[in-house]
Amino acid sequence: MPEPLIEMFNASFPDFVNDLGLKVVRRDYRPEQFGDSLVVFSYKDVLLTFARDRGELEASVALKKAPDDYWDVELIAQVLGNVDSVDKFRKRTATDFAFLVNFVWTNFHRIVVLFASSQRQSTLAQLRKFQDDRLKRLLGKNGS
C-alpha cells in the first residue's frame, strides 16, 4: 500500500515546505481506496495541490478565491514554455513523484507570478486555450 503523500514529502523532500514558505492546509489519505492521498499547500493567493488517485500522481494550482477552478501543472508547464507537448509531460508526472515535485519546486515562484493580479487574466486565457487544445486532441477533433 502506498504511503500518504505528506509522509512522502517529509521523507523525500523535507525542505520543500519551508523553502517555499508553504503552509499545509489539508491532507487526506484513503488506504481503503487504492491508497488515494491528497495534500494541499497554501501560499499567498494560491493553493498548490498534490494528489494520488488510483496510483496516478498529479499536481495543480488554484486561486484561493476560486479553489474549484484548478489548473494541472502540465498545462502550467506549457504556459511557462517548459514543454512542447503537455501529453508527454503528463506521462512522466503520472508516476514520477520526484520529477513532479522537482518541477514545482524549481518553477514555484514563476508559477506564483503567473497567478499574480497583474498577469492573472493573460495566464487564465492561455491555460484555457491549452486546455481546449488538449481536449480537442483527446477527442480526435482537428479544431475545425
Secondary structure, 3 states (H helix, E strand, C coil): CCCCHHHHHHHHCCCHHHHHCCEEEEEEEECCCCCEEEEEEEECCEEEEEEEECCEEEEEEEECCEEEEEEEHHHHHHHHCCCCCHHHHHHHHCCCHHHHHHHHHHHHHHHHHHCCCCCHHHHHHHHHHHHHHHHHHHHCCCCC
